Amino acid sequence: MAKRITYRRIYEETTPADGKRVLVDRVWPRGVRKDDAHLDEWLREVAPSSDLRKWYGHEPSRFTEFRRRYLAELRDAGHRQAARHLRDIAAHDRLTLLTATRDVDHSQAAVLAEWLAKKE
């Protein structure tokens, strides 16, 4: 399943290889009109909590701790159901997790893609 799950910025051009496109940010990305987003869905329930997102502030020096805390959040009931939904999508189609974060490799999308691939 790992090759079936990718992640990237929502601002990048869409491609046929994207498969299902799911936004995994809690907040809608700036400058993107909903009609122009080319999303299959917006699954904000799988995003990090607002407190965790604000604490992290996309500081690369905090990424290791952010990753640890976010993985812990993914085990709670609210996140678990959303994650199960993403796994179901990936079982039947390619899945591209989208985020507005500039440093996509230090984002919840990167953590989530890795976690979903391991949970197959």
C-alpha positions in Angstrom: 0.0 0.0 0.0 3.0 2.3 0.5 3.3 3.1 -3.2 -0.4 3.9 -3.3 -0.1 6.7 -0.7 1.6 9.9 -1.5 1.5 13.5 -0.2 2.1 16.9 -1.7 1.1 20.5 -1.6 -2.4 21.4 -2.6 -1.0 24.3 -4.7 0.8 21.9 -7.1 -0.7 20.9 -10.5 -3.0 17.9 -10.4 -2.0 14.8 -12.3 -3.9 11.6 -13.3 -1.5 9.7 -11.1 -2.9 11.4 -8.0 -5.8 9.0 -7.7 -8.1 10.2 -4.9 -7.1 13.6 -3.6 -7.8 14.3 0.1 -7.0 17.5 2.0 -5.7 16.6 5.5 -5.4 20.1 6.9 -7.7 21.4 9.7 -7.8 24.8 8.2 -8.8 25.6 4.5 -5.6 26.7 2.6 -5.2 30.4 1.8 -5.8 31.5 -1.8 -7.5 28.2 -2.9 -11.1 28.5 -4.1 -13.1 25.4 -3.2 -14.2 25.1 -6.8 -10.6 25.1 -8.0 -9.2 22.7 -5.4 -9.8 19.5 -7.4 -10.4 17.5 -4.2 -12.3 14.3 -3.7 -12.8 15.3 0.0 -11.6 17.4 2.9 -11.0 15.2 5.9 -10.1 17.7 8.6 -10.9 15.1 11.3 -7.6 13.3 10.6 -5.6 16.6 11.0 -3.6 17.3 14.2 -5.6 19.0 16.9 -5.6 22.8 16.8 -3.5 22.9 20.0 -0.9 20.6 18.5 -0.9 22.5 15.2 -0.4 25.8 16.9 2.4 24.4 19.2 4.3 23.0 16.2 4.1 26.2 14.1 5.9 24.3 11.4 9.3 24.7 13.2 11.5 21.9 11.8 13.3 21.7 15.2 10.0 20.5 16.7 9.2 18.0 14.1 10.3 14.9 16.0 8.2 15.8 19.0 5.3 16.9 16.7 5.5 13.5 15.0 5.4 11.7 18.3 2.4 13.7 19.5 0.5 13.4 16.3 1.0 9.7 16.1 -0.5 9.5 19.7 -3.5 11.6 18.5 -4.1 9.2 15.6 -4.9 6.5 18.1 -7.8 8.4 19.6 -11.4 7.6 18.6 -12.0 10.7 16.4 -8.8 10.3 14.4 -9.1 6.5 14.2 -12.3 6.6 12.2 -10.9 9.1 9.7 -7.7 7.1 9.3 -9.7 4.0 8.7 -11.5 5.8 5.9 -8.2 6.8 4.3 -7.0 3.2 4.5 -10.1 2.1 2.8 -9.5 4.6 0.0 -5.9 3.4 -0.4 -7.0 -0.2 -0.6 -9.0 0.5 -3.7 -7.2 3.5 -5.4 -4.1 5.6 -5.2 -4.3 8.2 -2.5 -2.7 11.6 -2.4 -2.8 13.5 0.9 -2.8 17.2 0.4 -1.6 20.0 2.6 -0.9 23.7 2.3 2.3 23.4 4.4 5.3 24.8 2.6 7.7 22.2 4.0 5.7 19.1 3.0 8.3 16.7 4.3 7.8 18.1 7.8 4.0 18.1 7.8 1.2 16.0 9.1 0.7 14.7 5.6 4.1 13.1 5.6 3.6 11.6 9.0 0.1 10.4 8.1 1.3 8.8 4.8 4.1 6.9 6.5 1.7 5.8 9.3 -1.0 4.6 6.9 1.5 2.6 4.9 2.8 0.8 8.0 -0.7 0.1 9.2 -1.7 -2.0 6.2 
